[in-house]
Amino acid sequence: MAVRVVIVDDQPVVRAGLVAFLTAQPDLDVVGEAADGYAAIEVVGAQRPDVVLMDVRMPRMDGLTAAKRLLSPTFPDGYVPKVLMLTTFDIDDHIYEALSAGASGFLLKDALPEELAAAVRVVAAGEALLAPSVTRRMIEHFVSARPMRPEPGDRLSSLTAREREILTLMAGGLSNHEIAADLVIAEQTVKSHVSRILMKQGLRDRAQAVVLGYETGLVRPGRNEMPRTSRDEAIGRRE
C-alpha cells in the first residue's frame, strides 16, 4: 500500500511543488495539505496519514505547536502520525524541541526531491531521519546549551550494559548496520536491542533515543564514541 502523506506549508508555491513531486511517486499518496497548524490538525484528523510533512515557521499556529498536539494522545483510538519537520535553517531553535516531543526527524527545504521522497519512506517505516550530519550538529548544538548530568543516572537504570552501549552509538549517529559492524554482532541483534531500549524507556523512535542519550549525559556533545577503555571492556561482553 502507498504511504499516505499530508503536506503542511504556508507557501502555496512550495506546497504545490511538494504535492506534485510526491504524487508522482508510485509508492506515495498525498491525501491532504494545509497552510498552517490549525488546518493541519483538522486535515490529519480527517485523513489519518502515515506521515505529516510539517513546516516549522507558519502563521496562526507554527509547526512545532501543531506537531506537539498531533504527537500527544489527541485521538481516542490511539492514532498518532509520524511527523517529519521541514525547515529552511540548518540550526533552528525549534528542531530539538520537536524531536523531544516525538517528531521522527527533520529535513532541510533545499533537500533534493529524491532525498525528500526517501525521507518520507524512512519515517513511514518507523525509522528516525537522523543520518544527515546536520541533524547531529543540531542536536549537539542545543543539548550543549543545556545543563548536563555527569552520569546517566536513574533514568537509564533499566538498561543493561550492552543496551547503554548501543544507545551511546545510536546517539553518535550510527545506523544499525554500523553498530553491528562496530561491535561485531549481528544486525538483527542490534535491532532487538534497539527495540528493547525504546520499550523500556517509553520512546517512540530512534530520534527520541538519541535525545535521551544526550540529555542523560550518556553521550556528550562533540563526542560520538565511547572512551576506548569502555569500548574495549564492552566488546566481548556477553549479551
C-alpha positions in Angstrom: 0.0 0.0 0.0 1.1 3.5 -0.7 2.4 5.7 2.1 -0.3 8.3 2.9 1.1 11.9 3.3 -0.2 15.2 4.4 1.8 18.3 3.5 1.8 21.4 5.7 3.4 24.6 4.5 2.2 28.2 4.4 3.8 29.0 1.0 1.5 27.9 -1.8 4.3 27.5 -4.4 6.3 25.3 -2.1 3.3 23.3 -1.1 2.3 22.8 -4.8 5.8 21.6 -5.6 5.8 19.1 -2.8 2.4 17.8 -3.8 3.4 17.4 -7.4 6.6 15.6 -6.8 5.3 13.2 -4.1 2.2 12.4 -6.0 4.4 11.3 -8.9 6.0 8.6 -6.8 4.3 5.3 -7.2 4.5 4.4 -3.5 3.5 7.7 -2.1 0.0 9.2 -1.9 -0.7 12.9 -0.9 -4.0 12.7 0.8 -4.2 16.3 2.1 -2.5 19.7 2.5 -2.7 22.6 4.9 -1.3 26.1 5.2 -1.0 26.4 9.0 -1.0 24.3 12.1 -4.7 24.7 12.8 -5.7 23.4 9.4 -3.1 20.6 9.7 -4.7 19.2 12.8 -8.1 19.2 11.0 -6.7 17.6 7.9 -4.7 15.0 9.8 -7.7 14.1 11.9 -9.8 13.6 8.8 -7.3 11.8 6.6 -5.2 9.8 9.1 -2.0 9.9 7.1 1.1 7.8 7.8 3.4 10.8 7.6 3.0 14.6 8.0 5.5 16.9 6.3 5.4 19.9 8.7 6.9 23.3 8.0 8.4 24.8 11.2 7.5 28.5 10.7 3.9 29.3 9.8 1.3 31.9 10.8 -1.6 31.4 13.2 -0.1 28.1 14.6 3.5 27.2 14.0 4.6 23.7 13.0 6.2 22.9 16.4 2.9 23.6 18.3 0.9 21.6 15.7 3.4 18.7 15.9 3.2 18.6 19.7 -0.6 18.4 19.5 -0.6 15.7 16.9 2.0 13.7 18.8 0.1 13.9 22.1 -2.8 11.5 22.8 -5.1 13.6 20.6 -7.2 10.9 19.0 -9.3 8.5 21.1 -8.3 5.4 19.2 -4.6 5.9 19.8 -3.8 7.0 16.2 -0.5 9.0 16.1 1.1 10.1 12.8 4.8 10.2 12.0 5.9 13.8 11.8 8.8 15.0 9.6 9.7 18.6 10.2 10.7 20.9 7.3 13.0 23.9 7.9 15.0 26.4 5.9 17.6 26.6 8.6 20.2 24.0 9.5 20.2 25.3 13.1 16.7 26.1 14.2 15.6 26.6 17.8 12.5 24.5 17.2 14.0 21.3 16.0 15.5 20.0 19.2 12.2 20.7 20.9 10.3 18.9 18.1 12.5 15.8 18.4 11.9 15.8 22.1 8.2 16.0 21.5 8.3 12.9 19.3 8.9 14.1 15.8 10.7 11.5 13.7 13.2 13.9 12.3 13.7 16.9 10.1 14.7 17.8 6.6 16.0 21.0 5.1 13.7 22.5 2.5 16.5 22.7 0.0 17.0 18.9 0.0 16.9 17.2 -3.3 13.5 15.8 -4.4 14.9 12.3 -4.2 16.0 12.9 -0.6 12.6 14.1 0.3 10.9 11.0 -1.0 13.4 8.8 0.7 12.9 10.7 4.0 9.1 10.1 3.8 9.7 6.4 3.2 12.2 6.1 6.1 9.9 7.8 8.5 6.9 5.8 7.4 8.9 2.6 8.0 9.3 3.6 11.7 12.9 4.8 11.5 14.1 8.2 12.5 15.7 10.5 10.0 19.0 11.0 11.7 21.5 10.2 9.0 22.4 13.7 7.8 25.3 15.1 9.7 23.4 18.4 10.1 20.9 16.6 12.4 23.6 15.5 14.7 25.1 19.0 14.7 21.7 20.5 15.6 21.1 18.1 18.5 24.6 18.7 19.8 24.1 22.5 19.5 21.1 22.6 21.6 22.0 19.9 24.2 25.3 21.7 24.8 23.4 24.8 25.9 21.5 22.8 28.5 22.8 21.6 31.9 24.1 18.1 31.6 24.2 15.5 34.4 27.7 13.9 34.8 26.4 10.4 34.8 23.4 8.7 33.0 21.6 8.5 36.3 18.5 6.6 37.4 16.6 7.1 34.2 18.8 4.6 32.4 18.9 2.1 35.3 16.6 -0.4 33.5 19.1 -0.7 30.6 21.7 -3.4 30.5 25.4 -2.5 29.9 25.0 -3.7 26.3 21.9 -1.5 25.8 23.7 1.5 27.2 26.5 0.8 24.8 24.2 0.6 21.8 22.3 3.8 22.9 25.7 5.6 23.0 26.4 4.6 19.5 22.9 5.4 18.3 23.3 8.9 19.8 26.6 9.2 17.9 24.6 8.9 14.7 25.4 5.3 13.8 22.9 3.1 11.9 22.1 -0.4 13.0 24.4 -1.8 10.3 27.3 0.4 11.5 26.6 -0.5 15.2 26.7 -4.2 14.3 30.0 -3.8 12.4 31.5 -1.8 15.3 30.5 -4.3 18.0 31.0 -7.4 15.7 27.5 -8.7 16.3 24.5 -9.5 14.0 22.5 -6.6 12.7 19.3 -8.4 13.8 20.7 -8.5 17.4 21.2 -4.7 17.2 17.6 -4.3 16.1 16.4 -6.3 19.0 18.4 -4.3 21.5 17.1 -1.0 19.9 13.5 -2.3 20.3 14.1 -3.1 23.9 15.7 0.3 24.6 12.7 2.0 23.1 10.2 -0.1 25.0 12.0 0.2 28.4 12.3 4.0 28.1 8.8 4.6 26.6 10.2 6.2 23.5 8.5 6.4 20.1 11.5 6.0 17.9 15.2 6.4 17.3 15.1 10.2 17.3 13.9 10.3 20.9 16.5 7.7 21.9 19.2 10.0 20.5 17.8 12.9 22.5 17.8 10.7 25.6 21.4 9.8 25.1 22.4 13.4 25.2 20.0 14.6 27.9 21.2 12.0 30.4 24.8 12.7 29.8 25.5 9.2 28.4 26.9 11.0 25.3 28.4 14.4 25.4 28.2 16.9 22.6 31.1 16.6 20.2 31.9 13.1 21.4 30.4 10.5 19.1 32.3 7.5 20.5 32.7 6.0 24.0 36.2 6.2 25.5 38.3 3.4 24.2 38.6 1.7 27.6 34.8 1.4 27.9 34.5 0.0 24.4 37.3 -2.5 25.0 35.5 -3.7 28.1 32.2 -3.8 26.2 33.4 -5.7 23.2 33.4 -9.4 24.1 31.0 -8.9 26.9 28.2 -11.4 26.6 24.8 -10.0 25.7 
